[in-house]
Amino acid sequence: MGKTARHLRPLAALLGAALALSTTACGGATDASTAAEAVDISGSISGQTINYWSMWKDGEPQQKVIAAAIADFEKETGATVSVQWQGRSNTEKLVPALNTNNVPDLVDGTFAKLAPVIGETGQASPLTSVYSYEVDGKKVSSVIPEKFTSNGVFKGEDGQPWMVPYSISSDGIWFDAAKHPELKATPPATWDEFIEVLDKLKAGGSAPIAADGDIAGYNSTWFVTALLRLKGAGSFKALVEDKSGEGWDDPSVLEAARKVETLVKGGYLNSGYNASKFPAQQQLWANGDAALILNGSWTPTETGSYAAPGFEYSSFQFPAMGDKPASARVDFIGFAVPAKSKNQAPAQRLAAFMLSAKYQNALGTEAKVLPVRPDAPVDPAVESVKAAIDAAPATHLQNDGVTFPGFMEKVFFPKDDELFLGKTSADEFIGKMKAAQIQYWKDNS
């Protein structure tokens, strides 16, 4: 999962050309979305075949759980599932396929990858029937927390859901609870308390924060989350959507940048972070050479093979600032069904099937990821993240849901890296971002 999150791409290069074609070729997005209607998925699907392009590779923990679910699905329904375990490139392959009649019936991926390819282009089928379908005697809509869906994140322009999530990921500030039981007992709740913790760690001779500075997606989490703490979920996306760039003049935006600058100038980041190559700093942290790391819910799985003996994974949430509700980051992995699929009913039934407790539980305990169902058990290493999500009044997406083609990779990440790596000041960062964003929208309007 870590690799997926590190290299999330809104497919900027492909979207510039292939998606432009996908809105015109073979009927285009308009025709596809017009033709796509909710279907009845409650009847017999025996003898029908689904062509499924999976984001998982053979042998990955999630693949094993889904493969077991498919075997049960085939036995229970009489349908056949033809799977291609393509790995993370499945979404890239989907872009040109959407211009043909050779499309998969079912595809899964991260929201950040699926949204610009199929969700926001009108080329996905409405999955209303999936949300109404019952698993374990409950509608699918009732086993997915309302706070995950209440903001309409999965809805297309027609107002219907185009994605059904089956697992989630999040982030936190991770630490070894065996070495720092005080952080587990009393985690810092505010930014001031967080700085106090960092000062105590420094005074005790510990490097406070590890960070692999060559991973732009990790670096950007500090600024983006600081802004969300100051202005609330949705504020970074609103800032980016502002074609005038005037939003960058908001004092809260500068304050968020100065929080990052405080970490840099305060010497709270581990020595060498600004020249590190992943996973060097992550390994130092797991070996106990740094106390904290801001990273995803995949951290225990990704670092488990080289963590210090007796390492006890725990985390706390990015500290609160001001009086805004502290939302938890929740990113989604789930299914979408192309509007051109000729096997809508069985494809949508399989999407619903993965929300059954048996497979949700397996994702939590065997694959050791976070299932979308809150009643599913999870591995002890990620219990702190699950508890934070369960308690959060609201959620936000990675990068606050910004998926504009090329914006994060070509505009934001380079400027944010300069700030996080200490190459530019907070004030300079604001000026550079304002100018770059104005130019981006001139080039993309």
N, C-alpha and C positions, 0 to 999 in steps of 0.2 A: 504493500500500500504506500509505503514511503516513496518509492520510485514514481508511482502514479502522481502523487501530490507534488513532488519536486518538479515534474516535467509537464504539468498541466498546460496545455496550449489550446487556446481557442481556435486553433488551426488557421492562424492568420494567413499563411501563404496560400493554403488551399481555398480559404473562404474568399480571398480576393478574386479568384478566377472561377474555381469550380462551383462555388455557391452562387455566383452570378449566373452561371449557366443553369444551375438547378432550378432557378426561378422562371426559366423560359423554356428549356428543353423538355420534350416529352410531356407537354401539357403544363409543366411548371407547378410552382407551389400553390398558386391560386386554384388551379383545377384540382390538384390533389386534395387540398383542404376542403374544397366544396364537395368533392365526392365522398370524403371520409365522414361516416356517420357511426353513431354508437350501434353495436351489434349485440344480438342475444347470444350469450356464451353459456347458457344453462343447459342446452340440449346435448345430445350425444355427439362426440367428436371421434368416435371409433373409426379407424381406418384413415384418418386424416394425418398429414405430415407437416411438421413445422421445420423450417430452415432457420436455425438460431446461430447468430454470430456473437460469440462471447468475448468479453474483454479479458477473460482469464486464460492462462496457459495451463496445459495439462500438468497436473502435479501440484499446482498452487492450492493452499488450504481452502480457499473459497471455491475453486473448481471442484474439489472433491465433494464438498457439500452439495453443490448444484448438480453434479453428476448423479449423486445418490437420489436427489429429489427427482431428477428426470427419469431415473429407473422406476421409481415408485409411480410417477405420473403416467408413464407408458403402461404399466401394469394395471393401474386403476382406471384409465380412460380408454385404452385401446388405441390411442394416438401414437404416432412415431415422431421422435425429435431427432432431427439430423443436426448435429452440433459441429461447428468449427471453432475450436479453441484458439482464436486468433491472437489473443493478447491485446495490449493497449492500442495497437494499430487498427483495431476493428472500426473505430469511428472514422479514421482517415480513409479507409477503404469504402466506407458507407457513402462518402461525399460523391464520388463519381458514379457509384451504383444507383443512386437516387435518380440519375438521368436516364436510366435504362429500365427495362422490365424485369431485370434480374436482381431483385432486392430481397434481403432477408425478411422473414416474417417477424422476427424478434431480434432485438439488439439490446445489449446493456452497456452501461458506461457511467462515468461521472456526470453529474448535472452540468458541470462546466464544459465538458466536451460535447454532450448531446444537445444542449440548448441551442448553440449557434448553428448546428448542423441540421437538426430535425425539429426541435421544439419551437424555435423562433422563425422558421421558414415555412410553416404551414404544411409540412410534409409528414406529420405524424398523425396517426389515428387518435380520435378521442377515446380515452380509457375509462369513461364513465361506468361502463358495465363491469370493469374490474373492481372499481371502488364499491360497487353495489353487490358484488358477488360475496357469498359467505364462505369463510374458512373457519373451521373449528366452531361452527355455530354463530359466528360473528361476521358482520360485514367488514370487508377490507378497510373501508373508511374509518371504522371504529377502532381498529388495532394500530393505526398510524396516529401518533399524537396530533391533536388539532393545531398545536402551535407550529408544527412542521408544514401545515397546509393552509392555515388561515390567511396568510399574506398572498395567496394565489401564485406561489412560485412555480407550480407545475402546470399552470393554466396557459393555454395558447390564446391567440387573438379571438378565438371563438368562445372563450370562457370555459372550455372543457379541459380536463387534465390530460396531458399527453405523456406523462411519466408516472411510473409507480415505483417508489423506492423500496429496496429490500434490505439495505444496510446503510450505515452512516459512518462518518468520521468526524473528528473534532480536534481540538488542540488544548493545550494547557502548559503551564510552566512546571516542568518535571523535576523531581528530585528523588534522592534515595532516602526513604523514610527511616531506614535502619540507622543511617548516619545522621539524619536531621529529624528526629522525632518531634522537635519543637515546631517544625513547619507543618507537620501533619496535625498536631494538636491545635495550633493557632496559626493558620496561614494568613499572610497579609491580605487585608480586605481592601485597602485603599492604596493609592500611589505613594503617599507619604510613608505608609507602613512598609511598603515594598522597598523604598529607598533605605529605610532604617534597617531592614533585613540585609540589604546589599552592603551597607556600611559595616554591620556586625561581621558579615562573612569576610570582608576585606581585612578588618581589624584582627580577625582570627587567623589570617594567613591563607584563606581559601580564595580561589578565583571565583567570583560570584556567578558569572554567566558565560556559558560556552555557546559559540555560534559559528557555523560554517559559512563564512562570508561570501563564498562563491555561489550560494544558492539564493538567488534573488527572491524566490517565492517565500523563503523563510524570513529573509531580511525585511520584506515588506509588511509582514504580519505585525511588527512592532508599531509602525505608523498607522496602518489601517485600523488596528484594534484600538489604539489610543484615541483615534478620531471617533470611532463608534462609541467608546466610553464617554466621550465628551458631548457628542451630539445625537447618539442613538443609532440603532440599526437602520440602514438605508441611507445614512448621511454621506458615506464615501461614494456610493453610486450616484447620488444626487449631485455631488460635487463634480464627478466625472462627466455627467450628462450636460453640465452647464457649458454651452458652446461659447459663451462670452468669456469664460475663465474667471469671472469676477468672484466666484465662490472661493477662490484661493486667497482672497483678501479678508476672509472671515477670521477674526482673531482666534477662534477655536481651532482652526486649521493650523495656524502658526503655533499655537500651544501644543498641539499634537506633535508637530515636528520638533519642538523644543524638548518634549519628553524624550524623544529618541536621542537628541543631541546631549541631553543630560547623561544618558547611559554611556555615550561615547566619551565625552569629556570627563566624566566622573571616574573613568578607569574601571568601570564595572564589567566590562567585557574581557574575556580571557585573552591573555597576550597571544598575538599571532592570528587572531580571528580574521583580521582583514586581509590576510594572505593565505588563509587555510584552503585546503581542497577537501571537499566532502569525501569520506566521513571523519576526517581527522579530529575535529573538535567534538563531534558526537562521541567518538571513541574515548577521548579524554574524559568527557563527562561520565560516560558509563563506567570508566575505570576509577572514578572518584576524584579526578584532578580538577573538576569544576563542580560547583554545587547545583546549578540550575541550567535548564535549557528550555526554550520555548519551541515546542514541536508538536507534531500530530499524535493522534491516538494510536498510531501504528508504532510509536517509539519503543514500547516494550518488546514487541515482536522483532523489530529491526535491530535492536541492540542486545537482545537477550544472549546471543552466542558469545559476546565478549564483555558482558557486564561483570563487575567485580563480584566475587563470591558473596552471597548473602544480600545482594542488592534487592531492596524492596521498593518497587515502583509505586510512586504516588505523584499527584499533581495538584496544583491549585489554579484557579482561573486568573486570567489577566486582571489586575486590580481595578477597582472602580475609580471613576473620576467624576466629580460633580454629582448631580442628582438624577442622571439618566438611568433607566433600568439596565442592568448589566446582562446583556444578551449573551448566549453561548453560541459559539460557532458550530454549525451543523452542516456538513456537506453530504450530498446524497449520491449513492450508487443505485441504479435501478434500471427498469426495463422501459423501452419504447417500442411501438409497433408502427412501421412505416405505413403510410396511407395506401401505398401500392401493394401491400401484402395481399396475397390471394387466400390466405389461411388465417383470417382475423380471429375467428372464435377459438381455435386451439392455442394460438399464440397468446391471446389474452388470458385464457384459462391457466396457462403455465405461469404467467406473470402473477396471477392471483395465488397459485399453488405455493409459490415461494414464500408467501406470507403466513403459511401454516406454522403453528408453534413448533412442530418437529424440526423444521429446517431453520427457523429463526433461532431456536435453541442451539442447534448445531453450529450456526455461524458464530454464536457467542462463545461456546465452550470448546469447540473443535478448531474452528478457523481463528478464534480469538480476536474477532473484530466486533464492532458494535452493531447489533441487529437494529432494524428500524422499530421493531415492537418493544415497547418499554417493559413488558412483562417477561421478556426473554432474559435468562441468566447470562452473565458475562464472566470472563476470566478475571481473577482478583487484580491483575496488573492494570486493568482499565476501569476498575470500579470507581475510582475517583472522578474520572471523566464522565462516566455514565451518571453518577450522582449529581454532577454539576449541570448536565443537560436536563435531567429530570427536574431539578430545582429552578432552572432558569425561567423567567417569565416570558422570554422571547428568544428567538434564534436569529442568526445571520449566516450567510454563506461566506465561503472563502472569497476574499477580495470584495466582500459585500455584494456578490452577485454580478460584478462587472465582467461582461463577456464581449464587449465591443472588439471586433477583430483587430488584433495587433496592439491595442492600447496598452495593456499591462506590459507586454514583452518589449515593445519598441519605445513607448513613451514613459510609463511610470517606473518600471523596474530600473532602468539605467540611472534615472535621477534619484530614486530612493536609495539605490546602492551607494551613490556618492555621499548621501547623508549618513547612512548607517555605517559606512566604512571610514567616516571622518574626513572625507575629501571636500566637503562643502558644509556651510553652516545652515541652520534652520531657515534663516531669512533668505539666503541664496537659493535654497531648495524651493521655497515658495515661489520666488520669481521665475526660476527656470521651469517649474511645472506649469505655471500660468501661461507662459509663452508657448510651451510645447503643446499644451492642451488646446489652446486657440488654433494653433497650426494643424493639429490632428483633425479638428472638426472642419476646418477649411478644406482639408484634403479628403474628407470622408462624408461630406454633406451633398 
